[in-house]
Amino acid sequence: MNVAPEVEKLVQAIDSDQPVYRVATMQELMADSVAERRLAMILLAIFAGLAVLLAAVGTYGVLAYSVSRRTQEIGLRMALGARREDVLRMIGKEGLVLTGAGVAIGVVAALGLTRLMTSMLFDVRPADPMTFVAVSLLLAVVALVSSYLPARRAAKVEPMKALRYE
């Protein structure tokens, strides 16, 4: 852009009838050409992040509610000899079952909706297996992390207090 005034003067010197307008660098032209697609991708990324957050909060909420409703059962299990690791594993397994069902439903829905995404993708197949595997693993990790807090709280239940609960 530093040489734009000089180029304009040269063009005017050669042919004064030629207009010089919309002078821009190649980077600016490229940015303008992909601005709409970039906005769509940014919005898609924001919504995807919110969806992952919603999945984490939902998994946590369901498991926390389940643990609160099963306090007596967990206390009884611990009174009969269940270790903290067993309780952690039980609640974690419950979270993974919920996640597995959600991922299975999500993959089927995503495969059905891939035609809508085709226009936004560049050099990527709509049903890219690596993307589906990576997103499924990400959601499994998010579910494990969000189920850890209720599982840890369940593992800390004192058997005598739990048996007197409610």
N, C-alpha and C positions, 0 to 999 in steps of 0.2 A: 504494500500500500504506500510505501515511501516514494516509489517512482511513479505513482498514478498521475500526479499533476504534470510531470514531465512527459509522460506518454500522451496525455491529453493535449499538451502544447504541440507535440510532434504531429499528431493526427490533424489538429487544426491548421498547422503549417502546410501539411501536404494537401488537405482538402477541407476547407472551412465549412462545407455543407454537411459533412459527416458528424452526426451527433455522438457524443461520448457520454454514456450514462450507465448506471448500475455497475460501476467498477468494483470488482470484488476479487479476493484471492481464491485460489482453488479450494482451500480448506473451508472458506465460507460457503462456496457453492456446494461442496459436498455435504456440509452440515445442513444446509437448507434442503437438499434433496432427500435426506434421511430423517428430517425433523419429525415428521408425522409418525414414521415407524418407530423412532426412538421414544417418542411420547407413549405410544401404545405399549412398548416393551417395558418402560419404566412403570406405567400403571399396572401392567401384568405382574411385574416383580413385586410391587407393593401389595397387590391383592394376594399373591402367592405367599408372601411373608405373613400377612394377616391370617391366611388360611392355616398356615403351620402353627401360628400362635393360638388360633381358635381350637385346633386339634389338641394342642398341649393343654390348654385350659379345660377343654371338654373331658379329656382323659383324666386329668387330675380331679376334676369335679365328680365324675362318676365313681372313680376309685375311692376318693375321700368319703363320699356318701356311703359306698358299700362298706368301707371299713367302720364308719360310725354306726351303721346298722348291725354289724357283725361283731361288735365289741365283746359281747358275752361269749360268742362262739370262739373267738380268738383267745379270750382269757381261759376258757375251758380247755382248749387245745394246749395252751401253754401250761396249765395246771396238770394236764395229763402227760406232760413230757415233751411237747413240741419245743424245738429250739427257736431262737430268734431268726436264724437262717432259714428255717422251714417256713416261718410266717412270711419273711421277705420273699422267698421263692413263690409262695402261694399267691400273694398279692401281685407280684411281678408277672406271674404267669397269667393271671386274670387280665392284667393290662395288655399283655401281648396278644391274648385271644381277641380282645376288643380291637386292638390295632390291626391284627390280621384280617378280621372281618371288614374293617373300614378300608384297608388297603385293597382288598379283593374287590369290593364294591367300587372303589375309586378307579382302579385300573380298568375295570369293565366300562365304567362311564367315560373315562378318558379316551379309551380306544374308540368309543362311539362318537366322541366329539372332536376327533382329530381332524376331520374334514374342515371344521371351522377355523382351525389354526394354520392350515396350509399356506394361506396368503401372507402370514406373518413370519414364516420360517425361511431362513436362507441357508442353503446347503446342509439341511438337516431333514431327515425323513420324519413325517408326522408321528409314526409309531416307532420311534427310535428305542430299541430295547435297553440300551445303556441308560438313557434318561429315565425310563420307567423303573429300572432296578435302582438307580441312584436315589430317586425320589422315594421309593418304597423303603429303602434302607434309612434315609433321613427321617422319615416318619416313624420307623421302628425305634430309632435312637431317641427321638423326641418323646415317644410314648414311654420308653424305659425311664427316661429322666423324669418325666412328669408323674410316673407311677412310683418313683422312689420315695417321695415324701410321705404319701399315705402308707406305703409299706413300712417305712421306718417308724412311723407313728404307731402302726399296728404291732410292730415287733417290740415296742417299748411298753406295751400294755402290761400292767401288773395284774396277775391272775385273780387275786382276791378283790381288787377294786372292780375289775371287769365283771366278776360274778355278781357283785352287788349293784352293777350299773342298771339303771331304770328300775 
